[in-house]
Amino acid sequence: MNLFICNIGNRDLLLDNEQIKPARSAGKKFLTDYKKLEFKFTTPIISPVLEYILHRFERLDYIVLFVTNQEPPNDNDTLFFGKIIKMLFEKKKNIEVVKLIEIFYNPSLYDEMFEFYGKKLNYKADEWNKVFVSPTGGTPACNFALLFNVVKFFQEKCEILYTSEKTKKVVPLHIVRPLLNEFTKKIVETLVKGYDYSAISNILVSTNEWKIAYSLSEYARLRLYFDFDSSLRISEELIAATQGRLRQFSEKLREDLNRLIQGDIRALILELFINAKIKAQRREYIDFLGRIFRLQEALLRYVVELEFHIPTDVSTTEKKEEYENAIKGEIEDFLKTRTVGGSPLKYKEPSIQVCMNLLPFLIENKGKEVYKKFLGKVEKTQKLMKLRNHSIMAHGFEGVSEKDLKEKDYPAEEIIEDFSEILKDLGIEITEPTIFGEINKVIKENL
């Protein structure tokens, strides 16, 4: 099915090739005399458009004519012009349906017209094969609102047709793709700020213009999911497809991933911190909280392995024996004195509780004052443990909101700041912009 939409202006209906003035009162009078005047009416701007469409498709299924019918009535209202044009067009055998849509508001107000056309043009796009638009008649505000919303709703199905008042020739305007590109750019730029790479990928996947931006968004999307192998594949594709600065940046993306894939613990900890920070910025607090507790665990295990040279992964018999032998002596004696919830600490395996209790050992027995701040912040996160345990990230079905964190007197911003200080104290450098910030910049540059 094909659709034609246009605004009816004061020059869209002529009588004996003369403009009809004033549009409202004269139009109303001539409508009552329609049968006598029928063959004297002409539509010099719209008729060439109809001929152009019918030459291509032989029939037109639906015509929508926007007419003004203001409250209070205005001399320039085109309501009766529209009614006459509707009667003229309905007599044509190859036109099926003609519909009038009345504008009751001031047609010169851009904001009101923008909203009005947005509501009236919300047709189902998949019902139409082609949508033709003539933006010649009507006020500038009406034509702007018509063009914007038609392109918004029907996108590539649109064809904008301009009729020269002098030559009466129809000229297709190739502005739909540029308009869509501008819409897409603005949307992607907004999504980039929110690190919404999945949405960006879905928008750009079908475009040919922005392949680099699409690949970068896919790389970032997969990297945020810790799918490093798939991200690596995309970085290699980018290296093959780019040159100059873009290739250098793609090589940097690959080098970053290689460190993560090879298990560089400091790189992995930094990656997890950045990931958690993005979750907080996106206000996805349940995912944020899950990552914070995972980050805390990773940091504790890192410190224990760094300072004591003992494994915290005892998944094999050899590793378990290595751990048991390593803690014999003063470490084991210290751990025997520790309690959790009033019960003796179970230290036969390097649990998170054991790692936490080894921090006081470093502070008290080894004079490692640097870990005092770390221990304080780790203990601070324990007030969030109940939230975490009752959430779908652990053992329950509850969510986590910004309000929940604030009620625990530990908002997300403060958590991020605390863990940022921990990483700094451990010599793990946080550079700004982060790798995702750099990706965002390059995505925008390639739109």
C-alpha positions as CSV (number, residue, x, y, z in Angstrom):
1,M,0.0,0.0,0.0
2,N,1.1,3.5,-0.8
3,L,0.4,6.7,1.2
4,F,0.5,10.4,0.2
5,I,0.6,13.1,2.8
6,C,0.5,16.9,2.4
7,N,-0.5,20.1,4.1
8,I,-3.1,22.2,2.3
9,G,-2.1,25.9,2.0
10,N,-3.8,29.0,0.6
11,R,-2.4,28.4,-2.9
12,D,-3.3,24.7,-3.2
13,L,-6.8,25.4,-4.6
14,L,-7.4,27.8,-7.5
15,L,-10.7,28.9,-9.2
16,D,-10.3,29.9,-12.8
17,N,-6.5,29.8,-12.2
18,E,-6.9,32.6,-9.5
19,Q,-6.1,32.4,-5.8
20,I,-9.2,32.2,-3.6
21,K,-9.3,34.8,-0.9
22,P,-10.1,34.8,2.0
23,A,-9.6,31.1,2.2
24,R,-12.1,30.3,4.9
25,S,-15.2,32.3,3.9
26,A,-14.7,32.1,0.2
27,G,-13.9,28.4,0.4
28,K,-17.0,27.8,2.4
29,K,-19.1,29.6,-0.2
30,F,-17.6,27.8,-3.2
31,L,-18.1,24.5,-1.4
32,T,-21.8,25.0,-1.4
33,D,-21.6,25.8,-5.2
34,Y,-19.3,22.8,-5.8
35,K,-21.4,21.2,-8.6
36,K,-21.5,24.4,-10.6
37,L,-17.8,25.1,-10.1
38,E,-16.3,21.6,-10.1
39,F,-14.5,21.9,-13.4
40,K,-13.2,25.4,-12.7
41,F,-11.2,24.2,-9.7
42,T,-7.5,23.3,-10.1
43,T,-4.8,22.1,-7.7
44,P,-1.6,23.2,-9.4
45,I,0.8,22.2,-6.7
46,I,-0.7,18.8,-5.7
47,S,-1.8,17.5,-9.0
48,P,1.7,17.2,-10.5
49,V,2.7,15.2,-7.4
50,L,-0.3,12.8,-7.9
51,E,0.6,12.4,-11.6
52,Y,4.2,11.6,-10.6
53,I,3.0,9.0,-8.1
54,L,0.4,7.4,-10.3
55,H,2.8,7.2,-13.3
56,R,5.0,5.0,-11.1
57,F,2.4,3.0,-9.3
58,E,-0.8,3.3,-11.3
59,R,-2.9,3.6,-8.1
60,L,-2.7,5.4,-4.7
61,D,-4.2,3.7,-1.7
62,Y,-4.5,6.5,0.8
63,I,-4.2,10.3,0.8
64,V,-4.0,12.4,4.0
65,L,-4.6,16.1,3.8
66,F,-3.8,18.3,6.8
67,V,-6.1,21.4,6.9
68,T,-6.4,24.3,9.4
69,N,-9.7,24.9,11.3
70,Q,-8.6,27.1,14.2
71,E,-10.4,28.1,17.3
72,P,-11.4,30.9,16.9
73,P,-11.8,30.7,13.1
74,N,-9.1,32.4,11.0
75,D,-9.5,33.9,7.5
76,N,-6.6,31.8,6.3
77,D,-8.1,28.4,7.5
78,T,-8.0,25.8,4.7
79,L,-10.7,23.5,6.0
80,F,-13.0,24.2,3.1
81,F,-10.2,24.0,0.5
82,G,-9.5,20.6,1.9
83,K,-13.1,19.5,1.6
84,I,-13.2,20.6,-2.1
85,I,-9.9,18.9,-2.9
86,K,-11.1,15.8,-1.2
87,M,-14.2,15.7,-3.4
88,L,-12.1,16.3,-6.5
89,F,-9.7,13.5,-5.7
90,E,-12.3,11.0,-4.7
91,K,-13.7,11.1,-8.2
92,K,-10.4,9.7,-9.6
93,K,-10.6,6.0,-10.2
94,N,-7.1,5.2,-9.2
95,I,-7.3,6.9,-5.7
96,E,-8.9,4.8,-3.0
97,V,-9.2,6.8,0.2
98,V,-8.9,10.6,0.9
99,K,-8.8,11.6,4.6
100,L,-8.8,15.1,6.1
101,I,-7.1,15.9,9.4
102,E,-8.0,19.2,11.0
103,I,-5.6,21.4,12.9
104,F,-7.4,23.3,15.6
105,Y,-4.3,25.1,16.9
106,N,-2.1,28.0,15.7
107,P,-0.3,26.4,12.7
108,S,2.6,28.8,13.1
109,L,3.7,27.5,16.5
110,Y,6.5,25.0,16.0
111,D,6.2,23.2,19.4
112,E,2.5,22.6,19.1
113,M,2.7,21.5,15.5
114,F,5.6,19.2,16.3
115,E,3.5,17.4,19.0
116,F,0.3,17.4,16.9
117,Y,1.9,15.8,13.8
118,G,3.7,13.3,16.1
119,K,0.4,12.1,17.4
120,K,-1.5,12.1,14.1
121,L,1.2,10.4,12.0
122,N,1.8,7.5,14.3
123,Y,0.7,5.0,11.7
124,K,2.0,1.5,11.6
125,A,5.0,1.7,9.3
126,D,4.9,-1.9,8.2
127,E,1.5,-1.3,6.5
128,W,3.0,0.9,3.9
129,N,5.3,0.2,1.0
130,K,6.0,3.8,0.1
131,V,5.1,7.1,1.8
132,F,5.1,10.2,-0.3
133,V,5.2,13.7,1.2
134,S,4.7,17.1,-0.4
135,P,6.0,19.9,2.0
136,T,5.1,22.8,-0.3
137,G,1.7,23.9,1.1
138,G,1.0,25.1,4.7
139,T,3.0,27.1,7.1
140,P,6.7,26.6,7.7
141,A,5.9,25.1,11.2
142,C,3.5,22.6,9.7
143,N,5.9,21.6,7.0
144,F,8.8,21.2,9.4
145,A,6.6,19.1,11.8
146,L,5.3,17.0,8.9
147,L,8.8,16.3,7.5
148,F,10.3,15.5,10.8
149,N,7.6,13.1,11.9
150,V,7.2,11.4,8.6
151,V,10.9,10.6,8.5
152,K,10.8,9.6,12.1
153,F,8.0,7.1,11.7
154,F,8.5,5.8,8.1
155,Q,12.2,6.3,7.6
156,E,13.5,4.8,4.4
157,K,10.0,4.3,3.1
158,C,9.7,8.1,2.7
159,E,10.0,10.0,-0.5
160,I,9.9,13.8,-0.3
161,L,8.5,15.5,-3.5
162,Y,8.8,19.2,-4.2
163,T,6.6,20.9,-6.8
164,S,8.0,24.1,-8.4
165,E,5.2,26.7,-8.5
166,K,6.8,28.2,-11.7
167,T,7.5,25.1,-13.8
168,K,5.0,22.7,-12.0
169,K,7.6,20.0,-12.3
170,V,8.1,17.5,-9.4
171,V,11.5,17.1,-8.0
172,P,12.3,14.3,-5.5
173,L,14.3,15.7,-2.6
174,H,17.1,13.4,-1.4
175,I,16.9,14.5,2.2
176,V,15.5,11.4,4.0
177,R,18.9,9.6,4.4
178,P,20.7,12.8,5.6
179,L,17.8,13.4,8.1
180,L,17.9,9.8,9.3
181,N,21.7,10.0,9.6
182,E,21.3,13.1,11.8
183,F,18.7,11.4,14.0
184,T,20.9,8.4,14.3
185,K,23.9,10.4,15.2
186,K,22.0,12.3,18.0
187,I,20.6,9.0,19.4
188,V,24.0,7.3,19.3
189,E,25.7,10.3,20.9
190,T,23.2,10.1,23.8
191,L,23.6,6.3,24.2
192,V,27.4,6.7,24.2
193,K,27.2,8.9,27.2
194,G,25.4,6.1,29.0
195,Y,27.7,3.3,27.8
196,D,24.7,1.6,26.2
197,Y,26.7,-0.3,23.6
198,S,24.1,-3.0,23.1
199,A,21.6,-0.3,21.9
200,I,24.2,1.3,19.7
201,S,25.0,-2.0,18.1
202,N,21.3,-2.6,17.4
203,I,21.0,0.8,15.8
204,L,24.1,0.7,13.7
205,V,24.1,-3.0,12.6
206,S,22.1,-2.4,9.5
207,T,23.9,0.8,8.4
208,N,26.8,0.8,5.8
209,E,28.0,4.3,6.7
210,W,29.3,3.7,10.2
211,K,30.9,0.3,10.2
212,I,33.8,1.4,12.4
213,A,31.4,2.9,15.0
214,Y,29.4,-0.4,14.9
215,S,32.5,-2.5,15.4
216,L,33.7,-0.4,18.3
217,S,30.4,-0.6,20.0
218,E,30.4,-4.4,19.6
219,Y,33.9,-4.5,21.0
220,A,32.9,-2.4,24.0
221,R,29.6,-4.4,24.5
222,L,31.4,-7.7,24.6
223,R,34.3,-6.4,26.7
224,L,31.8,-5.1,29.3
225,Y,30.4,-8.6,29.5
226,F,34.0,-9.9,30.0
227,D,33.8,-11.8,26.7
228,F,37.4,-11.0,25.9
229,D,37.8,-13.6,23.2
230,S,35.0,-12.2,21.1
231,S,36.3,-8.7,21.7
232,L,39.7,-9.7,20.6
233,R,38.3,-11.0,17.3
234,I,36.7,-7.7,16.7
235,S,39.8,-5.8,17.5
236,E,41.7,-7.9,14.9
237,E,39.0,-7.2,12.3
238,L,39.4,-3.5,13.1
239,I,43.1,-3.6,12.7
240,A,42.7,-5.2,9.2
241,A,40.0,-2.7,8.2
242,T,41.7,0.6,9.3
243,Q,44.8,2.6,8.9
244,G,46.7,5.4,10.5
245,R,45.4,6.6,13.9
246,L,42.4,4.2,13.8
247,R,44.7,1.3,13.3
248,Q,46.9,2.4,16.2
249,F,43.9,2.7,18.4
250,S,42.7,-0.8,17.3
251,E,46.1,-2.2,18.2
252,K,45.8,-0.6,21.6
253,L,42.5,-2.3,22.1
254,R,44.0,-5.6,21.2
255,E,47.0,-5.1,23.5
256,D,44.6,-4.3,26.4
257,L,42.7,-7.5,25.8
258,N,45.8,-9.6,25.6
259,R,46.8,-8.6,29.1
260,L,43.3,-9.5,30.4
261,I,43.2,-12.8,28.5
262,Q,46.7,-13.7,29.8
263,G,45.4,-13.2,33.4
264,D,47.3,-10.1,34.4
265,I,45.6,-9.7,37.8
266,R,46.2,-6.0,38.1
267,A,44.7,-5.4,34.7
268,L,41.7,-7.6,35.6
269,I,41.1,-5.7,38.9
270,L,41.2,-2.4,37.0
271,E,38.8,-3.7,34.4
272,L,36.4,-4.9,37.1
273,F,36.5,-1.5,38.8
274,I,35.8,0.4,35.6
275,N,33.0,-2.1,34.8
276,A,31.5,-1.5,38.3
277,K,31.8,2.3,37.8
278,I,29.9,2.1,34.5
279,K,27.2,0.1,36.2
280,A,26.8,2.8,38.8
281,Q,26.7,5.5,36.2
282,R,24.0,3.6,34.4
283,R,22.1,3.3,37.7
284,E,22.1,-0.5,37.5
285,Y,22.7,-0.9,41.2
286,I,22.1,-4.6,41.6
287,D,24.8,-5.3,39.0
288,F,27.0,-2.6,40.5
289,L,26.8,-4.2,44.0
290,G,27.6,-7.6,42.6
291,R,30.7,-6.3,41.0
292,I,31.8,-4.4,44.1
293,F,31.8,-7.5,46.2
294,R,33.6,-9.4,43.5
295,L,36.1,-6.6,43.3
296,Q,36.6,-6.7,47.1
297,E,37.3,-10.4,46.9
298,A,39.8,-10.0,44.1
299,L,41.6,-7.2,45.9
300,L,41.8,-9.3,49.2
301,R,43.1,-12.3,47.4
302,Y,45.6,-10.1,45.4
303,V,47.0,-8.6,48.7
304,V,47.3,-12.0,50.4
305,E,49.1,-13.6,47.5
306,L,51.3,-10.5,47.1
307,E,52.3,-10.2,50.8
308,F,52.3,-13.8,51.9
309,H,53.2,-15.6,48.7
310,I,50.5,-18.2,49.3
311,P,47.9,-19.4,46.9
312,T,44.2,-18.4,47.5
313,D,43.0,-20.8,44.8
314,V,43.1,-24.3,46.4
315,S,41.1,-26.1,43.7
316,T,43.8,-28.7,43.4
317,T,45.4,-31.0,46.0
318,E,48.8,-29.5,45.4
319,K,47.5,-26.0,45.9
320,K,45.7,-26.9,49.1
321,E,48.9,-28.5,50.5
322,E,50.9,-25.5,49.5
323,Y,48.5,-23.2,51.3
324,E,48.4,-25.4,54.5
325,N,52.2,-25.5,54.6
326,A,52.5,-21.7,53.9
327,I,50.4,-20.7,56.9
328,K,52.1,-22.9,59.4
329,G,53.7,-21.0,62.3
330,E,52.9,-17.5,63.2
331,I,50.2,-17.0,60.5
332,E,48.2,-20.1,61.7
333,D,48.7,-19.0,65.3
334,F,47.2,-15.6,64.5
335,L,44.3,-17.0,62.6
336,K,43.5,-19.3,65.6
337,T,42.8,-16.2,67.6
338,R,40.3,-14.8,65.2
339,T,36.5,-15.1,65.3
340,V,33.6,-14.5,63.0
341,G,30.2,-13.8,64.5
342,G,31.5,-15.1,67.9
343,S,32.7,-18.5,66.4
344,P,36.3,-19.4,65.7
345,L,37.5,-18.5,62.2
346,K,37.6,-21.5,59.8
347,Y,41.0,-21.0,58.3
348,K,41.8,-24.4,56.7
349,E,40.9,-22.9,53.3
350,P,41.6,-19.3,52.1
351,S,38.1,-18.0,52.2
352,I,37.2,-14.3,52.0
353,Q,36.9,-14.3,55.8
354,V,40.4,-15.7,56.1
355,C,41.8,-13.1,53.6
356,M,40.0,-10.3,55.5
357,N,41.5,-11.5,58.8
358,L,45.0,-11.6,57.3
359,L,44.9,-7.8,56.9
360,P,45.1,-7.2,60.7
361,F,48.0,-9.6,60.7
362,L,49.9,-7.5,58.2
363,I,49.1,-4.3,60.1
364,E,49.7,-5.6,63.7
365,N,52.5,-8.1,63.1
366,K,54.3,-6.8,60.0
367,G,53.8,-3.0,60.5
368,K,52.0,-2.7,57.1
369,E,50.1,0.5,58.0
370,V,49.2,1.0,54.3
371,Y,46.5,-1.7,54.8
372,K,44.7,0.1,57.6
373,K,42.7,2.2,55.2
374,F,42.0,-0.9,53.0
375,L,40.7,-2.8,56.0
376,G,38.5,0.1,57.1
377,K,36.9,0.3,53.7
378,V,36.4,-3.5,53.5
379,E,34.7,-3.5,56.8
380,K,32.6,-0.6,55.6
381,T,31.2,-2.7,52.7
382,Q,29.9,-5.3,55.2
383,K,26.9,-3.0,55.9
384,L,25.9,-3.9,52.3
385,M,26.2,-7.6,52.7
386,K,22.5,-8.1,53.6
387,L,21.5,-6.2,50.5
388,R,23.7,-8.3,48.4
389,N,22.7,-11.6,50.0
390,H,19.0,-11.0,49.5
391,S,19.4,-9.9,45.9
392,I,19.2,-12.0,42.7
393,M,23.0,-11.7,42.6
394,A,23.2,-14.0,45.5
395,H,20.5,-16.0,47.4
396,G,17.3,-14.0,47.1
397,F,14.9,-12.3,44.7
398,E,15.2,-8.7,45.8
399,G,16.5,-5.7,43.8
400,V,18.9,-3.0,44.8
401,S,18.1,0.7,44.3
402,E,19.9,4.0,44.7
403,K,17.7,4.6,47.8
404,D,18.7,1.3,49.3
405,L,22.4,2.2,49.2
406,K,21.7,5.7,50.6
407,E,19.7,4.2,53.5
408,K,22.8,2.1,54.3
409,D,24.7,5.4,54.4
410,Y,26.9,4.2,51.6
411,P,25.9,5.7,48.3
412,A,27.4,4.5,45.0
413,E,29.5,7.6,44.6
414,E,31.2,7.1,47.9
415,I,31.7,3.4,47.2
416,I,33.4,4.3,43.9
417,E,35.6,6.9,45.6
418,D,36.6,4.4,48.4
419,F,37.6,1.7,45.9
420,S,39.4,4.2,43.8
421,E,41.6,5.1,46.8
422,I,42.2,1.4,47.5
423,L,43.5,0.8,43.9
424,K,45.6,3.9,44.1
425,D,47.2,2.8,47.4
426,L,47.9,-0.6,45.8
427,G,49.6,1.1,42.9
428,I,46.9,0.2,40.4
429,E,46.7,3.4,38.2
430,I,43.3,4.6,37.1
431,T,43.7,6.8,34.0
432,E,41.1,9.2,32.7
433,P,39.6,8.8,30.2
434,T,39.3,5.1,30.7
435,I,39.5,2.8,27.7
436,F,35.7,3.0,27.4
437,G,35.9,6.7,27.5
438,E,38.4,6.6,24.6
439,I,36.1,4.2,22.7
440,N,33.2,6.6,23.2
441,K,35.3,9.4,21.7
442,V,36.3,7.4,18.7
443,I,32.7,6.2,18.1
444,K,31.5,9.8,18.0
445,E,34.4,10.8,15.7
446,N,33.3,8.1,13.2
447,L,29.7,9.0,12.9
